[in-house]
Amino acid sequence: MRVLIQRVLEAKVEVEGRCTGKIGKGFLIFLGVGQNDDKQIADRYIDKILKLRIFADDNGKTNLSLQDVQGEVLVVSQFTLYADCRKGNRPDFLKAAGASKAKEIYEYFLEQIKERLGNVESGEFGADMKVFLINDGPFTIILDEDLI
């Protein structure tokens, strides 16, 4: 699994001009599912994401979690996080999970975050999406199997 988290002041995603998800202060999460990913791996990532302390406290230190600031979450599926650009100029995506497995893990990821956090917004799996955001900081974190 590969996750790119952007701390945002606001974000939204559109599919064919229709807004499918919109949040205020919180995390915009781009989620890539790999061939070997499963629900247990997704749970590990969710635990880490919900505990990340990357919001400023009263002293300006990044000591607060998403839950501490009552932040919102927007999750967008993005298989291109598995782009391998080592050979040539055209990336391959061989390590990304196939569509049915990726969709199953993506939907599980959404369901579990909703269960723990409450309302979670999302893009539309497999759709051509337009993502709009105001990055706060900017503050961007990448989580993958080597970094979690």
N, C-alpha and C positions, 0 to 999 in steps of 0.2 A: 504494500500500500504506500502511496505517496500522497502527502497532504501539503498543500500550500495555504497558509493562513495569513490573511491580511487583516490587521486591526483597522476598522473603518469607522468613520462618523456616520456614514450611510452607504447603502448599496442596493442595487436592484438588478434583476435579470428579466429580459424580455425574449419572447419567442414569437416571431411573426408580428411584432408590434404590440403584443399582449404581455402585460406584466405578470410573471408567474411567481415572483417573490420580491419582497422589499423589506429592508430593515433600517433601523437607525443605528446607534452606537453598538458595536459588537464585532463579530468575526465574519468575514467572507471567507468561506472554505472551499477551495478547489480540491476535489477528491479523485484520485486516480487509483483504480483497482488493478492489482497484478494477478498473474496466473495462479500464484500459490496462496493468495489471500483467502481468509475464511472469517467467520463470525467472531472467533476468539481474537484474531488479529485486529478486527474492527473495534472490539471492546477495549483493547489496549490503547488504541489511538484515541478513542472517545474519552477514556479516563485521563489521558495526558492533556488533551485539548481543554477539557473542562477544568483542569487544575492549573493550566498555564497562568502564571502571574505576570501579565504584560500590560496591565492598566496602571496608571499612576495613582498613588495614594495622595494624601494631603501634603506630603513632603516632596512630591514629584518623583518618588521612587516607584519602579515597576513592581509593586507588591500585591496588586489586586487581580483576582481572577474574573472571568466572565460572569460567574454567578455573583461575585461580590459587587459588581457594578450593574447587575441586572441587565447585562448585555443580551443582544439578540444574535441569531445565527442565520446565515444564508449559505446553503450548500449547493455547489454546482459540480456536476460530474465532468471530469476532464481526463480522458484517456491519454491525451497528448503529454501528460506529465511523465509518461513512460517513453518518450521519444529517445531513441538512441541515435546520436549524430556522429558516432566515432568513425564510421566508414562512409565516405562520399559526402554529398551535400543534401541528400534526401533522407530524412529520418525514417527509421523503421520503428514499429510499435509491437514487436514480437513478444515482449515481456508483459504487455497489457493483457488483462483477462478478456476473454471473449464477451460479446454483448450480453448473453443471458446470465452468465456468472457475475459480470460486473454490475448488471442491473439488480440482481438479487442482493449483493453486498451493499450497493448504494442505498437501496430501499431499507435494508436492515440498519445501516448507519443512521439514516434519517429517523427511523422509528425509535432507535435507542437514544438518540440525542433528545428527541421530543419527549420521551418518557422521563428523562432526567432533568431537562431544562424547561420544558413547556413548549410554547409555540416556536417552531423552526420553519423557516421559509426555504424554498428550493427552486432550482431550475427544472428543466424537463429533460429526463434522461434521453440521450441520443439526438436531441434537437440541435439545430443551429441557433445558438443563443447570443444575445448581445448583453454584455455585463457592464454596468456603470457603477463606479465607486468613488468615494472620497477616502483615500488612504489616510489614516491618522498616524502621523509621525514623519515619514512613512515607517511602518513597522510591519515587516513581513518575515514569516518563519516557515521553514521547510522541514517537514517530518517525513522520514522514510525509514526503512528497516535498519539503516546504519546509524540513525540519529534518535532513536526512541528506545 
